[in-house]
């Protein structure tokens, strides 16, 4: 039988793992989304930007995976992303197939996805207690995502 302290520690551990797993899945989704968006543009500068973002999200996923392993946990579905992420990629395919301004549509979807990532990271950081190393990593990810959001908005303005 566990003591109250042991049970609380286990519950806390499980919550941290759950949040890291969710962020890992979201970063796989974002990586796949950026790769999918690359298929819909002929603009070499936009392709390069999208590729850079896919690599960045893969790096975030690698860091999250490492943190999970440091907690003696293993990612549930390595690299698969979520069903919602798959639906979003299908939506990008559909929307860009109907749009005359394909690059603008891609950038709009990137903005939407980055805003969702910012909200998710902010919410997890604000509402939860994480080990300082994990919190610093998450804040670094959040800072990078905010920077990407600004860059995508600038690119979208240039498309108008």
N, C-alpha and C positions, 0 to 999 in steps of 0.2 A: 504494500500500500504506500502510495506517495504522500509525502508531507505536503502541506499547503504551499510551501515555498517551492518544492520540486514541481508541483503541478503548475504553479504560476510561471516558473522558468520554462517549462515545456510549452505552455500555451504561448508565451512570448516568442519562443523559438519558432513555433509553427506559424505564427503570424508573420514574422520576418521572412520566413521561407515562402509563404504564400505571396507576399508582396513582391519579392524578388522574382518568383516564377511568373507573376503577371507582367512585370516589366520586361522580363526576358522574352515572353511571348509577343508583347507589343513591339519590341525592337526587331524581332524576326519578321513581324508583319510589315513594319516600316521598311526594312531592307528589301523584302520582296516587292513592296509597293513601288519603291524607287526603281528597282530593276524592271518591273512591268512598265512603268512610265517611260523608261528609256526606249522601249519597243515602239512607242507611239510618236516619237519625234525624229525629225531628220536634222535638227539643229545641232551641230557638233558641240557648241558651247553648252547648250542645255543638257545634252547627253553626258558631257564631262561632269557638270554640276551634279546631275542625278546619280552618276556612278560614284562620285565622291561621297554623297550622302548615304548611298547603300553601304559603302565600305565603313563609314563612320558608325552606322547602326549595327553592322556586324561586329565592330570593335566594342560597342556598348554591350552587345549580347555576350561577347567573350568575357568581358569584365564581370557581368552578372553571373555567368556560368561559374567563373572562378570563385566568386563570393559564395555561391551555393555549395560548391565543393569544400570550401573552407569551413562551412557549417555542417560538413559531413552529410550533405544532401546531394541529390542528383536531379537535373532537370527532368521534368515529366516527359515532354515531347520535344526532343532536341531538334530545333530548326524548323518545326512545322508551322508555327504561327497559330492564329486562332481562326475559327469559322467566320467571325465578323471581319477579320482582315481579308479573308478570301472573298467575301462578299464585296468588300470595298474595292478590291482589285478587279472584280468582274464589272462593278459599276464604272470604274475608270475606262475599261475596255468599251463598254456600251456608250458612255458619254463622249469619248473621243471619236468613236465611229460616227456619231451624229453631228459632231461639231465641225464648223468651218475653221475655227481657231483652235486647233488641236493643242498647240503649246500653251495657250492661255487656259484651256480646260485642265491640262495636266497641272499647271501651276496652282490653279484654284483648288484642286484636290490635294496637292502637297500642302497648301496652307491649312486646309481643313484637317489633314492628318497631323501636322505639326502642332496646331492649336490643341488638338485632343491629347497629344503627348505632353505638352506643357501642363495642361490641367491635371493629367494623371500623376506626373512627377510631383507637381506642387501639392496635390492632395495627399499623396503618400508621405511626403516629407513633413507636411504640416500636422497630420493626424497621428503620426506614429513615432515611436522611439526606436532609433537604429543605433548600432554601434557607430562610433565616430568615423571609422574607415568607410563603412557602407554609406553613411550620410554624405560624406565628402564626395564619394564616387557619384552618388545620385545628384548632388548639387552640380558637379562638373557636367554630367549628362544634360541636366536641365539648362545650364548656361549655354552649352553647345546647341541644344535644340532651339532655344530662343534666338541664337545667332542665325541659325538656319532659317527660322521663320522670317526674320528680318530680310535675309538675302532673297528668299522666295518672293516676298512681297515686292521687293525692288525689281526682281525679274518680271513679275507680273505687270507692274507699272510700265515697264519698258515694252511689254507686249501690246499694251493698249493703244 
